[in-house]
Amino acid sequence: MRAWLVVEDEPSIYDVLHTMFQMWGVEGIAYNDGEEAIAFINDVDSGKFRGELPELAVLDIRLPGKYDGVEVGARLRRSLKLRHIAIVLMTAYVLAESQQKECMNASGADDLIRKPLPRPAEFRRRLEAVIEARKAKTAAEIESAAPAGQSAAAPAAEAPPAPASRKLLPGLRRRRSALRPPVLPELDEDGDSPTQDQTKDLPRLPQTDNDTQPASHADATSGSPPADE
C-alpha cells in the first residue's frame, strides 16, 4: 500500500486527511507536531522503521513545539532515505510573496496549498501531480549526476536542523493541541467505498482557530484580515 506522511495539529483537518487517505487506498503516517515527525525521519534513516516509506509529505507550516513544517521539510531533504519525497506545505496564514518563497526554498517543498483545502477530487489530483513531478525531477537529477553505467552515490545523512525558520513568520503565536486518534468512517461491506453520508462534509474544512495570528502582523504583511488555521 502507498504511504503518505501528514503533519497537522488541527484536529478537524487531521481527521479529514486520514479519512481521505483511507478512501484513496493510502496509508497515513500522521503526527501532530514537528518533534514527532523528525523522530520518525530519524528512525527511518537509522533503520528502526520497517514499514512502507512515504512518497509524499503534507506539512502544516504552523506547528506547536520546537520544529515547524518548514523545518520538517528541510529535515526530509537532508534524510538519507527520504530526501526524494514529494513535499506539500499547507497554511491558512496570510503570507507575503517573499515569505512564501522563503518557506518553499527553506523546506524544499514542491507546492503550497492554502486552507480551506480544495474539494477532495481536486486535492487528490494536485497531490498526485506533485508526486509525479517529484519522481520525474529525481530521475533526471540521478541520471545527470551519475557516470554512464553507474548509479549516483547517496549523500551521508545529516543531523536534524536547528530551529531557524521562525524568522520567516515573525509575530506568530503557537499553540499546543493534544494528539487525537483519527476518526475514520466505516466502509461499506465491499471494503473500498464510503457512503454518501460519510463524505458529505469533506469538500470544505471548517476553520476553528481564531486566535493564532496577530492582526497587527497580518496588516503589516498583506493588508488583509488574519486567516484561521
N, C-alpha and C positions, 0 to 999 in steps of 0.2 A: 504493500500500500504506500502511496505517496505520503510524504510528511511535510507539513508547513509549521514554522515556528511563529508564534504570536506573543508579543509582549505588550500588554494593555492592562491598566489598573482600573478603568471604569467598568464596574460590574455588568451594566447593561450591554455594553459593547463586547466585553469579554464573552458573555454568554451567547450573544448573537453570532459572533465569529465562530465559536465552537459549533453552533448549530449548522451554520452554512457549510463549514468544513465537512461535517458528517454527511450532509446531504450530497456533497460533491465527491464523496468517497476518499476524503483526505484525512489523514491522522493529524490531529492538532497537538503540538507540543507547546504548552502555554505557561506563561509566567506573568506575574503582575508587578514585578519590579526589576530593575536593571541588575541588581546583585545576583538574583537567582538565574537570570539569563546568562550572565557572564560565567557563573559557576557551571552551568550546563555546557557552555563552549569549552571551558577548561576540561571538563570530563570527557568531551568528545576528543579533544586534542591528546589527552593522556591515555585514551583507550578504555576508560571506565564505562563509557556509554556504548551499549551494544545494539541499540535499536536502529531503525531506518533514519538515515541522516536527512534533515530537511533540505528541500531545494529552494525554499522561499522563506524569508523572514519579514513579517509585518510588524512594524515597531511604532508604538506611540512615541512622539517626541518627548512629551512631558511624562515623567515617571517619578514616583516617590523614591526617596533614598539617595544613594551615592552616585549612581550612574543613570543617565537619561537615555532616550532612544538613539540619539546621535552617537553616544559613546558605545552603546551596544553594537551599533552598525560598524563603528571603527574597529571594535574587537573582532567582529566577524571577518572583516577584511584582513586582519592580522592572523587569523586562525590558519593552522596548517591544513586542516581538513574541511573547513567551511568557507574559505576565502572566496570561492567562486559562487557562493549563494546569491540568488536574486534578493534585493533588499527594497522594501517599500516603506516609507515613513508615512505616518498619519498624524494629523493635527486639526484641532478646532481653533487653534491660536492664530491671531492675525499677524502674519509675518510680512515684514518689508521684503522687497525683492532681494535685497542684498543679504538679509538674514536667511532667506530660503536657499540661496545659492551656497552660503556658508554651511548650512546644515547638510545639504546634499553632498558637498565636497568633503566635509569632515567625516561623514558617516559612510561615504562610498555608496550612497543609495542610488537606485536606478529610477525611482519615481517617488512622488509625494502626492498623497491623496488627502483632500480636505474633508473634514466631517461637517455635516452628516454624510455618512458613506453613501455611495451610489446604490441603486437598486441591485439586488443580488446578481442578476444576469450580467449587467454591465460591470459590476465589481469583479466578477469572476473572469470576464473577458479581459479586463485590464490586467489582472494579476497573471493570467496565463500568458499574455503578450509580454509582460516583463520577464517572466521565466524564460520564454523562448529567446528573447533578445539577449539576455544574460548568457544563455548557453552558446549562442552564436558568437558573442563577443569573447567568451572564454576560449572557445575553439580556435578563433582567429589569433588570439594572443599566444596560445600554446604553440600553434603552428609556426608563427613568425619568430618565436623565441627559441625553438628547438632546431638544432642542426638536422640535416637530412638523415632520416632513418633513426633518429633518436627522439626521446621524449624530454620535455623540459623538466629540469630538476625542481623539486618543491622547495620553497624557502623555509628556513627554520621558523618554528613557532615563536611568537613574541609574547611578552608579559601583557596582562590586561592594561588598558590605557588609564592614565591618571585622569581624574575628573578635570576636564578643561573646557568643555563646551558651554558651561554656564554663561560665559560672556556672550554667546550667540543669542541668548534670550534673557536680557537683563530685566530685573524687576519682577521675575516670575515667582509667585508663591507656590510652594509644593505641598502636596498633601499625601497622607498615607491612607490606604484602604486595606482592610483585611482580605486575605485571599478567599475567594468564594469558589467552590467547585462548580464546573459548568453545568447548566441546566439544559439538558438535551431533550429533544422531542422524542416521543415514542414513534417508531417506524411502523408502517403498515405490515401486514403479515408477510408480504413478499420480501421485507427487509431492506428495500432500497428506495422507497419513495415516501415522502412525508405527506400528510393530509393537508387539505387547504387551510383548515383551522390552525395547523401548526406553523404555517408560513405566512399567514395574512399580515402579521405585524413586522415582517422582515424588511420591506422596501426602504423605510426611513427609520433612523435611530433617534430615540429621544435624547435630548440634552438636559442633564440634570445638575451639572456642576456650575453654579452661577458665581462662584467666588474665587476662581483660580487665577484670574488675570486682572491686575490693577488697571483701572480705567485710565489713569494718567499715562501709563506706558502705551496703551493702545492708541490714545490720541496722539502721542508723540511720534509713533511709528507709522501709522497709516491713516489717522483721521477718522477711523470707523469704530463703532462700539465694540467692546470686548466680546469674543465668541466663547460659547461654553464648550467644555470638553466632556 
